[in-house]
Amino acid sequence: MAAQTARRIAPAKGTLGVLCVGLGAVATTFIAGVENVRRGAAKPIGSLTQMGTIRLGKRTEGRAPLIRDFVPLADLKDLVFGAWDPVPDDAYAAARHAGVLDRHEHLEPIADFLKGIKPMPAVFDQNYVKRLEGKNVKTGKNKRELAEALRKDIRDFKARHGCDRLVMVWCASTEIFISPGPTHASLDAFEKAMDANDPTIAPSMLYAYAALQEGIPFANGAPNLTCDFPAMEALAKSKGVAIGGKDFKTGQTMVKTVLAPMFKARMLGVAGWYSTNILGNRDGEVLDDPESFKTKEESKLGVLEYILQPQLYPELYGEMYHKVRINYYPPRGDNKEGWDNIDIFGWLGYPMQIKVDFLCRDSILAAPLVLDLALFFDLAQRAGLSGIQEWLSFYFKSPQVAPGLYPEHDLFIQQTKLKNTLRYLMGEEQITHLGIEYYQEA
Ligand SMILES: NC(=O)c1ccc[n+]([C@@H]2O[C@H](COP(=O)([O-])OP(=O)(O)OC[C@H]3O[C@@H](n4cnc5c(N)ncnc54)[C@H](O)[C@@H]3O)[C@@H](O)[C@H]2O)c1
């Protein structure tokens, strides 16, 4: 396949402001992590933008630069951080509360830096996150006014920090389940619903709306509806802004989207897949509420259906029983344990089992994803890519896709899509893995 012309990409010069909605475990682990990396105190393990390479051209060419040397990404030294949270703790206190990073090794040496990041008052409503209470909250006569207050925060932050560009990443709690309805169908309906304080307009949607109105890319790390509906897609397109989500793909679902394609590739059947988790951080506490759990459950359940395609393989996957549980168990804190019991069957229907016990650290897995998303969304914006960024579905449990498309969940297809998009942006040849040219006679 012939190489094409590179896309025009504005240079990554100046300061990039990363605005986190929520200053909890994930956001503080991300921010403190970047600062430790910048000071040479730790390595950005888990971050594709910082550690990954990309093969270019034929296997015989030996070209495999670092991704960050290949595409013009913002440099870590140029990042500044802001956040909103209904809990008034600064980033140091919030990181201490989250208990993810070692206090003496990774927090005390950067305590002054973290204490300088104080959350702006949040747009928060307990009706959408039942298990949280917060005092650091904005007031306004309706939801439109709250969205306007967020827009002002964004402009003030930009001026205060001399930012050239901004990105926003939702790192806040999972809201209750909301189905897309008439208020989400068009921008006009959405704005009227903000004026009328309609309950189908959740706080997360106001952040997304504010970001898009200010021309700032928005990535959604939780499973909330947020920007996954026609009104937001239309706004993103009309403003020329990149959007994407939903729900960081970190632990159990990352594993699931690697194992399920393996079963399908070998035409092995799946009778049942039982997934359970114990988790003791604030996220676990929020997800203990059935309404927030339902939002998460939908996000976690979808992947198998799409990967295994029971409609194409009814004998292999038509009867599969899939169950996902999350149990709040405080002693473990952020150190989640995710178990999977998978009942599979092979030749002539003989049953077998696979057990996975992933003793993971939730925020350690999520933090590098926040970094990559911030840098890639900024790249997308500078490259003039607007609307849904499906090429970043690699990072999400429940990827947003264009209407009429089904999401691609297989982690390695997602990775191929991501890398081919980078090659496309830079005018390099796509890699199809055909490889017949290595065996053809001259
Ligand atoms: N850690 C992972 O592996 C992972 C994976 C996928 C998704 N997520 C999602 O990422 C989000 C963050 O996870 P966490 O472990 O940091 O949770 P956390 O509870 O530690 O932090 C969330 C923060 O968001 C704040 N918040 C809630 N509503 C808000 C609002 N309207 N505006 C501003 N701030 C608000 C909370 O006060 C809290 O400080 C959760 O929704 C979680 O489900 C995490």
The ligand as an ORCA input file, in Angstrom:
! r2SCAN-3c Opt
* xyz 0 1
  N      -9.102      3.100     38.385
  C      -9.542      2.404     37.390
  O      -8.971      1.401     37.055
  C     -10.746      2.881     36.643
  C     -11.106      2.206     35.483
  C     -12.201      2.635     34.753
  C     -12.918      3.721     35.186
  N     -12.587      4.353     36.331
  C     -13.422      5.450     36.752
  O     -12.646      6.591     36.981
  C     -13.333      7.391     37.932
  C     -12.364      7.837     39.005
  O     -11.946      6.740     39.783
  P     -11.206      6.988     41.158
  O     -10.722      5.676     41.637
  O     -10.271      8.108     41.007
  O     -12.423      7.444     42.074
  P     -12.370      8.436     43.343
  O     -13.657      8.236     44.048
  O     -11.097      8.291     44.083
  O     -12.323      9.873     42.665
  C     -13.425     10.448     42.034
  C     -13.481     11.903     42.457
  O     -14.504     12.541     41.683
  C     -15.115     13.484     42.528
  N     -16.391     13.847     41.918
  C     -17.569     13.194     41.946
  N     -18.505     13.881     41.253
  C     -17.890     14.980     40.754
  C     -18.333     16.079     39.988
  N     -19.588     16.166     39.581
  N     -17.438     17.036     39.659
  C     -16.141     16.956     40.086
  N     -15.671     15.939     40.826
  C     -16.541     14.967     41.167
  C     -15.201     12.787     43.858
  O     -15.376     13.695     44.927
  C     -13.866     12.079     43.930
  O     -12.871     12.850     44.570
  C     -14.502      6.561     38.447
  O     -15.691      6.931     37.782
  C     -14.112      5.182     38.059
  O     -15.233      4.329     37.889
  C     -11.501      3.957     37.069
*
